[in-house]
């Protein structure tokens, strides 16, 4: 087992824990599929400024960590 795999494994575990924490910190959304299909009301002040709030930041960090998680998974499969 190479040292690179061990280091990536430790970083992967830390990333998994961080991703779980970020997901658990988010507020539950009750909009359902309407938010995915674009049927929700996006004309409110809250929806327009959601990116500047804590909830918007957590959503952004979740997407970033999810992409990094996916890339780490691919790299670890290739290295092994």
Rosetta blueprint (number, residue, H / E / L):
1 X L
2 X L
3 X H
4 X H
5 X H
6 X H
7 X H
8 X H
9 X H
10 X H
11 X H
12 X H
13 X H
14 X H
15 X H
16 X H
17 X H
18 X H
19 X H
20 X H
21 X H
22 X H
23 X H
24 X H
25 X H
26 X L
27 X L
28 X L
29 X L
30 X L
31 X L
32 X L
33 X L
34 X H
35 X H
36 X H
37 X H
38 X L
39 X L
40 X L
41 X L
42 X L
43 X L
44 X L
45 X H
46 X H
47 X H
48 X H
49 X L
50 X H
51 X H
52 X H
53 X L
54 X H
55 X H
56 X H
57 X H
58 X H
59 X H
60 X H
61 X H
62 X H
63 X H
64 X H
65 X H
66 X H
67 X H
68 X H
69 X H
70 X H
71 X H
72 X H
73 X H
74 X H
75 X H
76 X H
77 X H
78 X H
79 X H
80 X L
